[in-house]
Amino acid sequence: MKPAFDPDRLDVAAFARAGGTLSGALTLSDLSRLAEGTTPPADEPPGQAPWTATGHCRHPAGRPEEIRLHLTASATVWLTCQRCLQPMREALVVDRTVRFVPGEDDAARLDEEGEEDVLALPRRLRLTELVEDELILALPLVPRHAVCQPPRDLTEPDPAAAGPEPSPFAALAGLKGAPKAGR
């Protein structure tokens, strides 16, 4: 029988050695750091971010075991397009393996030297925080639509408006022809 693991207080080394798997779904509104950069419509119900974590160890010849955690997660968030400034949906997908090493110095050195993601092995890991971190890292640097809708010509009446809106330029033109006060 495999031991039960708590995603809020995960012993990563024991989880990896046991070949453990955990999964769940987080409500996006509960991920405050991710929510800071999103702009969901007011009537949009909070979305979900399903995730799965699987631990495993590698045993390279002549070297200490390597503790790894494979994480997958996904979410759909609302962002503001930086080209047209209109809302846009963005699908975030995480599929990453993180290697854990005993200390911060080793983690920093190995992270700089190689392509793999390396973190210092904590006493206990709050897995939901790691999921949120990875979703934040999956956000586009500059969100923008593949093709933006052209902006509406503001001199044309809005077809959704109840009636034609008077143009401020028409009012100015009327003032130009009006007699000046005091003459």
C-alpha positions in Angstrom: 0.0 0.0 0.0 1.4 3.4 -1.0 1.5 6.1 1.6 -1.0 9.0 1.4 0.6 12.4 0.6 -0.7 15.8 1.5 -0.4 18.4 -1.4 -0.3 21.2 1.2 2.7 19.7 3.1 4.4 17.4 0.5 7.5 15.6 1.5 8.9 15.7 -2.1 11.7 13.2 -1.5 9.4 10.6 0.0 6.8 11.3 -2.7 9.4 10.8 -5.5 10.9 7.6 -3.9 7.3 6.2 -3.7 6.5 7.1 -7.3 3.5 9.0 -5.9 0.9 10.8 -8.0 -1.5 13.5 -6.8 -4.0 15.4 -8.8 -6.7 18.0 -8.2 -8.2 21.3 -9.5 -7.8 24.8 -8.2 -10.3 27.6 -8.6 -8.6 30.4 -10.4 -10.1 33.1 -8.1 -8.3 31.4 -5.2 -4.9 31.9 -7.0 -4.4 35.5 -5.9 -1.0 36.0 -7.6 -2.3 34.7 -10.9 -5.5 36.6 -10.6 -3.6 40.0 -10.3 -2.7 39.9 -13.9 -6.0 38.7 -15.3 -9.1 40.6 -16.4 -12.1 38.3 -16.4 -15.5 39.7 -17.4 -17.7 40.4 -14.4 -20.3 37.8 -15.4 -17.7 35.1 -16.0 -17.8 32.3 -13.4 -14.3 31.5 -11.9 -12.5 28.9 -14.0 -10.6 25.8 -12.8 -7.0 24.8 -13.1 -6.7 21.0 -13.2 -3.2 19.7 -12.2 -1.3 16.4 -11.8 2.0 15.8 -10.0 4.0 12.7 -10.3 7.2 12.0 -8.4 10.1 9.8 -9.5 13.8 9.3 -8.8 16.7 8.7 -11.2 19.7 6.8 -10.2 22.7 7.9 -12.4 25.7 5.5 -12.1 28.1 6.7 -9.5 26.1 9.8 -8.5 23.4 10.4 -5.8 19.8 9.9 -6.7 18.0 12.7 -8.5 14.6 13.6 -7.0 12.1 14.8 -9.7 8.6 16.0 -9.8 6.7 16.1 -13.1 3.9 18.7 -13.1 1.1 19.3 -15.6 -1.6 22.0 -15.2 -3.8 24.0 -17.4 -6.1 27.0 -17.2 -7.9 29.5 -19.4 -7.5 33.1 -18.2 -8.6 36.5 -19.5 -5.9 39.0 -20.3 -5.8 42.4 -22.0 -4.4 42.5 -25.6 -1.5 44.9 -25.6 -2.2 45.8 -29.2 -5.9 46.6 -29.3 -6.5 46.8 -25.5 -9.5 44.5 -25.8 -10.1 41.4 -23.5 -8.7 38.1 -24.8 -8.8 34.5 -23.6 -5.5 32.7 -23.2 -5.0 29.0 -22.6 -2.1 28.3 -20.2 -0.5 24.9 -20.3 2.2 23.6 -18.0 4.1 20.4 -18.6 7.4 20.6 -16.6 9.7 18.4 -14.7 11.5 19.9 -11.8 14.7 18.4 -10.2 15.1 19.0 -6.5 18.6 19.2 -4.9 19.7 19.6 -1.3 20.6 23.3 -1.1 19.9 26.7 -2.6 23.5 27.1 -3.8 23.4 23.8 -5.7 20.0 24.7 -7.1 21.2 28.1 -8.3 24.4 26.6 -9.8 22.7 23.7 -11.6 19.8 25.9 -12.8 22.4 28.3 -14.4 24.4 25.4 -15.9 21.7 23.4 -17.6 18.4 23.4 -19.3 16.4 21.6 -16.6 14.5 23.4 -13.9 16.2 23.0 -10.5 14.9 24.0 -7.1 16.2 23.5 -3.6 14.5 20.6 -1.8 12.2 22.0 0.9 11.2 20.2 4.1 7.6 20.5 3.0 6.3 21.8 -0.3 3.0 23.4 -0.8 2.1 21.9 -4.2 -0.7 24.4 -4.9 1.9 27.3 -4.7 4.1 25.5 -7.2 1.2 25.0 -9.6 0.4 28.7 -9.3 4.0 29.7 -9.9 4.1 27.5 -13.0 0.9 29.0 -14.4 2.2 32.5 -13.8 5.4 31.5 -15.7 3.2 30.2 -18.6 1.6 33.7 -19.1 2.7 35.4 -22.3 5.1 38.2 -21.8 3.1 40.5 -24.1 -0.5 39.2 -24.5 -2.0 40.0 -27.9 -4.6 38.6 -30.3 -3.3 36.8 -33.4 -5.5 39.2 -35.3 -7.1 42.2 -33.6 -10.5 43.6 -34.5 -10.1 47.0 -36.1 -11.0 49.8 -33.7 -14.4 51.4 -34.3 -14.4 54.8 -36.1 -15.4 57.1 -33.3 -16.7 59.8 -35.7 -19.4 57.2 -36.9 -22.4 56.7 -34.7 -22.3 53.6 -32.6 -24.7 51.1 -34.1 -25.5 49.8 -30.6 -26.4 53.3 -29.3 -30.1 54.3 -29.0 -29.8 57.2 -31.4 -27.2 59.3 -33.2 -24.9 61.0 -30.8 -24.2 64.6 -31.6 -20.6 65.2 -32.8 -18.6 67.6 -30.6 -17.1 68.9 -33.9 -20.6 69.9 -35.2 -21.1 71.9 -32.0 -17.8 73.7 -32.5 -18.7 74.4 -36.1 -22.0 76.0 -34.9 -20.0 78.2 -32.5 -17.7 79.4 -35.3 -20.6 80.9 -37.2 -22.4 82.4 -34.1 -22.2 86.1 -33.5 -19.6 87.1 -30.9 -20.8 88.4 -27.6 -20.3 92.1 -26.9 -20.1 93.3 -30.5 
